[in-house]
Amino acid sequence: MQLDDELVERLDRLAETEGTNRSELLRRGASAVLEAAELRKADRSLRDAYRRVPQDPALVASAQRLAARTAPEW
């Protein structure tokens, strides 16, 4: 894998700050990229499902009323 010098320096500084090494940071980064891709795929699947079978407006209104009554006050 080719990394430019500036990126290597930034990774090394972060690794030192976090008490780890560059390889571990790159493993974490790769895992984060893969997880983000999986979440995007799940989001697409959910959106597609709602396009095929839209929500019932009466059910949405009922859920909103229930949420308004049960939501804690911040």
PADO-389045 format. One record per atom (N, C-alpha, C, O, CB): residue number from 1; residue in three letters; atom name; y negated, z negated, x. Coordinates in steps of 0.001 Angstrom, whole numbers, plus 500000, padded with zeros to 6 digits. Glycine has a CB too. Layout:
[NUM 'ALA' 'CA' [Y Z X]]
...
This chain:
[1 'MET' 'N' [501157 500000 500847]]
[1 'MET' 'CA' [500000 500000 500000]]
[1 'MET' 'C' [498769 500000 500901]]
[1 'MET' 'O' [498672 499213 501842]]
[1 'MET' 'CB' [500008 498785 499032]]
[2 'GLN' 'N' [497850 500880 500601]]
[2 'GLN' 'CA' [496621 500988 501376]]
[2 'GLN' 'C' [495500 500229 500679]]
[2 'GLN' 'O' [495243 500454 499497]]
[2 'GLN' 'CB' [496231 502464 501579]]
[3 'LEU' 'N' [494837 499341 501392]]
[3 'LEU' 'CA' [493690 498603 500873]]
[3 'LEU' 'C' [492539 498764 501855]]
[3 'LEU' 'O' [492734 498715 503069]]
[3 'LEU' 'CB' [494035 497092 500650]]
[4 'ASP' 'N' [491330 498956 501316]]
[4 'ASP' 'CA' [490201 499082 502235]]
[4 'ASP' 'C' [489871 497724 502843]]
[4 'ASP' 'O' [490241 496679 502308]]
[4 'ASP' 'CB' [488967 499664 501511]]
[5 'ASP' 'N' [489175 497761 503956]]
[5 'ASP' 'CA' [488909 496547 504727]]
[5 'ASP' 'C' [488156 495485 503920]]
[5 'ASP' 'O' [488465 494297 504013]]
[5 'ASP' 'CB' [488117 496896 505970]]
[6 'GLU' 'N' [487181 495910 503141]]
[6 'GLU' 'CA' [486402 494951 502345]]
[6 'GLU' 'C' [487296 494223 501339]]
[6 'GLU' 'O' [487175 493011 501163]]
[6 'GLU' 'CB' [485251 495672 501606]]
[7 'LEU' 'N' [488185 494954 500685]]
[7 'LEU' 'CA' [489084 494333 499716]]
[7 'LEU' 'C' [490030 493347 500399]]
[7 'LEU' 'O' [490286 492266 499869]]
[7 'LEU' 'CB' [489887 495405 498970]]
[8 'VAL' 'N' [490539 493706 501551]]
[8 'VAL' 'CA' [491414 492819 502314]]
[8 'VAL' 'C' [490671 491532 502677]]
[8 'VAL' 'O' [491219 490437 502554]]
[8 'VAL' 'CB' [491930 493526 503591]]
[9 'GLU' 'N' [489427 491669 503122]]
[9 'GLU' 'CA' [488635 490490 503476]]
[9 'GLU' 'C' [488404 489591 502273]]
[9 'GLU' 'O' [488521 488370 502375]]
[9 'GLU' 'CB' [487299 490909 504072]]
[10 'ARG' 'N' [488075 490188 501135]]
[10 'ARG' 'CA' [487853 489404 499911]]
[10 'ARG' 'C' [489131 488701 499477]]
[10 'ARG' 'O' [489100 487534 499087]]
[10 'ARG' 'CB' [487338 490307 498775]]
[11 'LEU' 'N' [490245 489402 499545]]
[11 'LEU' 'CA' [491524 488788 499183]]
[11 'LEU' 'C' [491861 487631 500125]]
[11 'LEU' 'O' [492320 486576 499686]]
[11 'LEU' 'CB' [492650 489837 499212]]
[12 'ASP' 'N' [491632 487836 501403]]
[12 'ASP' 'CA' [491936 486783 502374]]
[12 'ASP' 'C' [491067 485542 502155]]
[12 'ASP' 'O' [491549 484416 502271]]
[12 'ASP' 'CB' [491742 487309 503797]]
[13 'ARG' 'N' [489785 485750 501837]]
[13 'ARG' 'CA' [488910 484601 501561]]
[13 'ARG' 'C' [489382 483855 500310]]
[13 'ARG' 'O' [489427 482625 500294]]
[13 'ARG' 'CB' [487440 485065 501385]]
[14 'LEU' 'N' [489730 484601 499271]]
[14 'LEU' 'CA' [490215 483967 498044]]
[14 'LEU' 'C' [491535 483247 498296]]
[14 'LEU' 'O' [491739 482134 497810]]
[14 'LEU' 'CB' [490384 485010 496927]]
[15 'ALA' 'N' [492415 483864 499036]]
[15 'ALA' 'CA' [493708 483247 499349]]
[15 'ALA' 'C' [493503 481929 500078]]
[15 'ALA' 'O' [494169 480938 499779]]
[15 'ALA' 'CB' [494575 484196 500200]]
[16 'GLU' 'N' [492584 481918 501031]]
[16 'GLU' 'CA' [492320 480686 501772]]
[16 'GLU' 'C' [491757 479612 500846]]
[16 'GLU' 'O' [492157 478450 500917]]
[16 'GLU' 'CB' [491346 480952 502932]]
[17 'THR' 'N' [490835 480003 499986]]
[17 'THR' 'CA' [490241 479060 499029]]
[17 'THR' 'C' [491298 478470 498106]]
[17 'THR' 'O' [491262 477281 497789]]
[17 'THR' 'CB' [489155 479753 498200]]
[18 'GLU' 'N' [492234 479303 497678]]
[18 'GLU' 'CA' [493261 478861 496733]]
[18 'GLU' 'C' [494505 478310 497405]]
[18 'GLU' 'O' [495447 477901 496727]]
[18 'GLU' 'CB' [493648 479994 495842]]
[19 'GLY' 'N' [494520 478296 498729]]
[19 'GLY' 'CA' [495675 477757 499440]]
[19 'GLY' 'C' [496925 478592 499289]]
[19 'GLY' 'O' [498028 478056 499186]]
[19 'GLY' 'CB' [495954 476381 498971]]
[20 'THR' 'N' [496758 479893 499275]]
[20 'THR' 'CA' [497902 480792 499139]]
[20 'THR' 'C' [497732 481932 500152]]
[20 'THR' 'O' [496990 481799 501126]]
[20 'THR' 'CB' [498022 481349 497665]]
[21 'ASN' 'N' [498416 483035 499917]]
[21 'ASN' 'CA' [498282 484163 500831]]
[21 'ASN' 'C' [498004 485445 500046]]
[21 'ASN' 'O' [498121 485478 498821]]
[21 'ASN' 'CB' [499556 484321 501692]]
[22 'ARG' 'N' [497639 486481 500767]]
[22 'ARG' 'CA' [497281 487759 500142]]
[22 'ARG' 'C' [498423 488312 499293]]
[22 'ARG' 'O' [498190 488817 498194]]
[22 'ARG' 'CB' [496891 488779 501211]]
[23 'SER' 'N' [499644 488221 499790]]
[23 'SER' 'CA' [500787 488755 499044]]
[23 'SER' 'C' [500929 488073 497685]]
[23 'SER' 'O' [501208 488727 496680]]
[23 'SER' 'CB' [502079 488585 499853]]
[24 'GLU' 'N' [500737 486760 497663]]
[24 'GLU' 'CA' [500848 486034 496391]]
[24 'GLU' 'C' [499738 486459 495432]]
[24 'GLU' 'O' [499979 486627 494237]]
[24 'GLU' 'CB' [500791 484506 496629]]
[25 'LEU' 'N' [498534 486631 495948]]
[25 'LEU' 'CA' [497447 487109 495088]]
[25 'LEU' 'C' [497766 488482 494506]]
[25 'LEU' 'O' [497507 488737 493330]]
[25 'LEU' 'CB' [496130 487166 495872]]
[26 'LEU' 'N' [498327 489365 495331]]
[26 'LEU' 'CA' [498672 490703 494849]]
[26 'LEU' 'C' [499817 490645 493834]]
[26 'LEU' 'O' [499832 491427 492882]]
[26 'LEU' 'CB' [499057 491610 496028]]
[27 'ARG' 'N' [500773 489733 494022]]
[27 'ARG' 'CA' [501841 489557 493026]]
[27 'ARG' 'C' [501245 489097 491699]]
[27 'ARG' 'O' [501600 489609 490637]]
[27 'ARG' 'CB' [502900 488533 493526]]
[28 'ARG' 'N' [500335 488124 491772]]
[28 'ARG' 'CA' [499681 487635 490546]]
[28 'ARG' 'C' [498908 488753 489868]]
[28 'ARG' 'O' [498946 488902 488647]]
[28 'ARG' 'CB' [498735 486460 490863]]
[29 'GLY' 'N' [498205 489540 490681]]
[29 'GLY' 'CA' [497442 490656 490119]]
[29 'GLY' 'C' [498343 491671 489437]]
[29 'GLY' 'O' [498034 492145 488344]]
[29 'GLY' 'CB' [496634 491338 491206]]
[30 'ALA' 'N' [499447 492002 490075]]
[30 'ALA' 'CA' [500390 492957 489483]]
[30 'ALA' 'C' [500954 492406 488171]]
[30 'ALA' 'O' [501083 493138 487189]]
[30 'ALA' 'CB' [501542 493270 490473]]
[31 'SER' 'N' [501283 491129 488161]]
[31 'SER' 'CA' [501795 490512 486931]]
[31 'SER' 'C' [500751 490548 485830]]
[31 'SER' 'O' [501075 490810 484671]]
[31 'SER' 'CB' [502230 489065 487193]]
[32 'ALA' 'N' [499494 490285 486185]]
[32 'ALA' 'CA' [498417 490306 485195]]
[32 'ALA' 'C' [498224 491705 484619]]
[32 'ALA' 'O' [497999 491856 483418]]
[32 'ALA' 'CB' [497111 489812 485819]]
[33 'VAL' 'N' [498308 492716 485459]]
[33 'VAL' 'CA' [498169 494098 484993]]
[33 'VAL' 'C' [499310 494447 484041]]
[33 'VAL' 'O' [499078 495045 482990]]
[33 'VAL' 'CB' [498144 495082 486189]]
[34 'LEU' 'N' [500531 494081 484397]]
[34 'LEU' 'CA' [501683 494374 483537]]
[34 'LEU' 'C' [501590 493627 482210]]
[34 'LEU' 'O' [501885 494194 481158]]
[34 'LEU' 'CB' [502988 494006 484252]]
[35 'GLU' 'N' [501183 492361 482252]]
[35 'GLU' 'CA' [501042 491587 481020]]
[35 'GLU' 'C' [499959 492186 480126]]
[35 'GLU' 'O' [500132 492267 478909]]
[35 'GLU' 'CB' [500713 490119 481343]]
[36 'ALA' 'N' [498850 492604 480720]]
[36 'ALA' 'CA' [497779 493224 479940]]
[36 'ALA' 'C' [498268 494510 479277]]
[36 'ALA' 'O' [497918 494786 478130]]
[36 'ALA' 'CB' [496562 493516 480834]]
[37 'ALA' 'N' [499064 495287 479981]]
[37 'ALA' 'CA' [499610 496527 479407]]
[37 'ALA' 'C' [500534 496217 478237]]
[37 'ALA' 'O' [500513 496918 477225]]
[37 'ALA' 'CB' [500370 497336 480479]]
[38 'GLU' 'N' [501342 495171 478370]]
[38 'GLU' 'CA' [502242 494783 477282]]
[38 'GLU' 'C' [501447 494311 476069]]
[38 'GLU' 'O' [501807 494625 474935]]
[38 'GLU' 'CB' [503210 493678 477746]]
[39 'LEU' 'N' [500371 493561 476297]]
[39 'LEU' 'CA' [499532 493101 475189]]
[39 'LEU' 'C' [498845 494269 474496]]
[39 'LEU' 'O' [498740 494290 473270]]
[39 'LEU' 'CB' [498488 492102 475689]]
[40 'ARG' 'N' [498370 495252 475282]]
[40 'ARG' 'CA' [497758 496441 474677]]
[40 'ARG' 'C' [498765 497176 473813]]
[40 'ARG' 'O' [498430 497650 472727]]
[40 'ARG' 'CB' [497205 497382 475760]]
[41 'LYS' 'N' [500004 497274 474291]]
[41 'LYS' 'CA' [501049 497954 473523]]
[41 'LYS' 'C' [501326 497204 472223]]
[41 'LYS' 'O' [501467 497822 471168]]
[41 'LYS' 'CB' [502345 498078 474356]]
[42 'ALA' 'N' [501404 495882 472293]]
[42 'ALA' 'CA' [501635 495078 471083]]
[42 'ALA' 'C' [500470 495223 470107]]
[42 'ALA' 'O' [500679 495331 468898]]
[42 'ALA' 'CB' [501838 493589 471449]]
[43 'ASP' 'N' [499239 495226 470631]]
[43 'ASP' 'CA' [498067 495410 469771]]
[43 'ASP' 'C' [498104 496765 469067]]
[43 'ASP' 'O' [497816 496863 467875]]
[43 'ASP' 'CB' [496778 495280 470591]]
[44 'ARG' 'N' [498465 497813 469822]]
[44 'ARG' 'CA' [498569 499146 469226]]
[44 'ARG' 'C' [499610 499164 468117]]
[44 'ARG' 'O' [499392 499751 467057]]
[44 'ARG' 'CB' [498921 500187 470295]]
[45 'SER' 'N' [500749 498514 468371]]
[45 'SER' 'CA' [501815 498488 467370]]
[45 'SER' 'C' [501343 497782 466105]]
[45 'SER' 'O' [501634 498225 464994]]
[45 'SER' 'CB' [503067 497792 467932]]
[46 'LEU' 'N' [500618 496692 466278]]
[46 'LEU' 'CA' [500118 495946 465122]]
[46 'LEU' 'C' [499085 496769 464348]]
[46 'LEU' 'O' [499122 496818 463119]]
[46 'LEU' 'CB' [499503 494607 465572]]
[47 'ARG' 'N' [498168 497410 465067]]
[47 'ARG' 'CA' [497171 498259 464386]]
[47 'ARG' 'C' [497860 499400 463638]]
[47 'ARG' 'O' [497497 499711 462503]]
[47 'ARG' 'CB' [496149 498833 465409]]
[48 'ASP' 'N' [498847 500017 464270]]
[48 'ASP' 'CA' [499568 501110 463619]]
[48 'ASP' 'C' [500282 500624 462354]]
[48 'ASP' 'O' [500305 501321 461340]]
[48 'ASP' 'CB' [500582 501733 464593]]
[49 'ALA' 'N' [500857 499435 462424]]
[49 'ALA' 'CA' [501547 498888 461256]]
[49 'ALA' 'C' [500569 498668 460110]]
[49 'ALA' 'O' [500892 498976 458963]]
[49 'ALA' 'CB' [502252 497569 461612]]
[50 'TYR' 'N' [499375 498141 460397]]
[50 'TYR' 'CA' [498376 497930 459349]]
[50 'TYR' 'C' [497837 499241 458808]]
[50 'TYR' 'O' [497421 499306 457651]]
[50 'TYR' 'CB' [497232 497087 459877]]
[51 'ARG' 'N' [497839 500286 459624]]
[51 'ARG' 'CA' [497426 501595 459105]]
[51 'ARG' 'C' [498480 502141 458142]]
[51 'ARG' 'O' [498151 502747 457123]]
[51 'ARG' 'CB' [497190 502593 460266]]
[52 'ARG' 'N' [499745 501918 458478]]
[52 'ARG' 'CA' [500821 502398 457606]]
[52 'ARG' 'C' [500879 501595 456309]]
[52 'ARG' 'O' [501066 502163 455234]]
[52 'ARG' 'CB' [502172 502323 458331]]
[53 'VAL' 'N' [500718 500270 456408]]
[53 'VAL' 'CA' [500776 499389 455246]]
[53 'VAL' 'C' [499559 498465 455302]]
[53 'VAL' 'O' [499629 497371 455862]]
[53 'VAL' 'CB' [502122 498565 455212]]
[54 'PRO' 'N' [498438 498913 454715]]
[54 'PRO' 'CA' [497219 498102 454791]]
[54 'PRO' 'C' [497389 496748 454105]]
[54 'PRO' 'O' [498254 496565 453248]]
[54 'PRO' 'CB' [496051 498854 454161]]
[55 'GLN' 'N' [496541 495812 454508]]
[55 'GLN' 'CA' [496570 494494 453889]]
[55 'GLN' 'C' [496148 494591 452433]]
[55 'GLN' 'O' [495315 495420 452065]]
[55 'GLN' 'CB' [495660 493516 454647]]
[56 'ASP' 'N' [496734 493738 451617]]
[56 'ASP' 'CA' [496355 493637 450214]]
[56 'ASP' 'C' [495027 492882 450152]]
[56 'ASP' 'O' [494955 491740 450604]]
[56 'ASP' 'CB' [497471 492915 449362]]
[57 'PRO' 'N' [493975 493496 449602]]
[57 'PRO' 'CA' [492666 492836 449566]]
[57 'PRO' 'C' [492707 491468 448874]]
[57 'PRO' 'O' [491982 490556 449270]]
[57 'PRO' 'CB' [491663 493728 448860]]
[58 'ALA' 'N' [493545 491319 447850]]
[58 'ALA' 'CA' [493649 490028 447158]]
[58 'ALA' 'C' [494218 488965 448095]]
[58 'ALA' 'O' [493784 487814 448066]]
[58 'ALA' 'CB' [494533 490156 445896]]
[59 'LEU' 'N' [495183 489348 448919]]
[59 'LEU' 'CA' [495772 488406 449874]]
[59 'LEU' 'C' [494749 488008 450940]]
[59 'LEU' 'O' [494682 486845 451337]]
[59 'LEU' 'CB' [497023 489021 450538]]
[60 'VAL' 'N' [493961 488966 451395]]
[60 'VAL' 'CA' [492925 488679 452390]]
[60 'VAL' 'C' [491898 487719 451803]]
[60 'VAL' 'O' [491508 486756 452463]]
[60 'VAL' 'CB' [492238 489985 452864]]
[61 'ALA' 'N' [491459 487964 450581]]
[61 'ALA' 'CA' [490471 487090 449938]]
[61 'ALA' 'C' [491031 485684 449767]]
[61 'ALA' 'O' [490321 484703 449990]]
[61 'ALA' 'CB' [490046 487661 448571]]
[62 'SER' 'N' [492279 485580 449380]]
[62 'SER' 'CA' [492918 484278 449213]]
[62 'SER' 'C' [492992 483534 450546]]
[62 'SER' 'O' [492718 482335 450605]]
[62 'SER' 'CB' [494325 484446 448619]]
[63 'ALA' 'N' [493356 484235 451600]]
[63 'ALA' 'CA' [493445 483617 452926]]
[63 'ALA' 'C' [492067 483154 453393]]
[63 'ALA' 'O' [491949 482098 454015]]
[63 'ALA' 'CB' [494051 484604 453948]]
[64 'GLN' 'N' [491030 483929 453102]]
[64 'GLN' 'CA' [489675 483537 453488]]
[64 'GLN' 'C' [489236 482273 452752]]
[64 'GLN' 'O' [488628 481384 453348]]
[64 'GLN' 'CB' [488689 484677 453207]]
[65 'ARG' 'N' [489544 482193 451464]]
[65 'ARG' 'CA' [489196 480988 450695]]
[65 'ARG' 'C' [489924 479774 451244]]
[65 'ARG' 'O' [489327 478711 451408]]
[65 'ARG' 'CB' [489534 481175 449204]]
[66 'LEU' 'N' [491208 479926 451528]]
[66 'LEU' 'CA' [491987 478824 452076]]
[66 'LEU' 'C' [491446 478398 453441]]
[66 'LEU' 'O' [491328 477203 453715]]
[66 'LEU' 'CB' [493463 479220 452190]]
[67 'ALA' 'N' [491120 479354 454287]]
[67 'ALA' 'CA' [490587 479029 455611]]
[67 'ALA' 'C' [489250 478306 455491]]
[67 'ALA' 'O' [488974 477383 456258]]
[67 'ALA' 'CB' [490425 480305 456456]]
[68 'ALA' 'N' [488428 478712 454545]]
[68 'ALA' 'CA' [487120 478067 454367]]
[68 'ALA' 'C' [487280 476617 453939]]
[68 'ALA' 'O' [486467 475769 454309]]
[68 'ALA' 'CB' [486280 478828 453331]]
[69 'ARG' 'N' [488315 476322 453165]]
[69 'ARG' 'CA' [488537 474957 452690]]
[69 'ARG' 'C' [489206 474073 453746]]
[69 'ARG' 'O' [489008 472858 453756]]
[69 'ARG' 'CB' [489387 474981 451430]]
[70 'THR' 'N' [489988 474674 454624]]
[70 'THR' 'CA' [490787 473863 455563]]
[70 'THR' 'C' [490276 473873 456998]]
[70 'THR' 'O' [490762 473107 457830]]
[70 'THR' 'CB' [492201 474344 455557]]
[71 'ALA' 'N' [489305 474728 457299]]
[71 'ALA' 'CA' [488795 474821 458669]]
[71 'ALA' 'C' [488008 473552 459005]]
[71 'ALA' 'O' [487199 473098 458196]]
[71 'ALA' 'CB' [487898 476088 458844]]
[72 'PRO' 'N' [488235 472979 460179]]
[72 'PRO' 'CA' [487483 471783 460563]]
[72 'PRO' 'C' [486027 472130 460821]]
[72 'PRO' 'O' [485707 473241 461244]]
[72 'PRO' 'CB' [488100 471130 461808]]
[73 'GLU' 'N' [485160 471185 460566]]
[73 'GLU' 'CA' [483743 471380 460861]]
[73 'GLU' 'C' [483508 471042 462325]]
[73 'GLU' 'O' [483940 469988 462790]]
[73 'GLU' 'CB' [482841 470505 459931]]
[74 'TRP' 'N' [482845 471899 463040]]
[74 'TRP' 'CA' [482603 471674 464461]]
[74 'TRP' 'C' [481329 470977 464582]]
[74 'TRP' 'O' [480897 470670 465692]]
[74 'TRP' 'CB' [482592 472960 465271]]
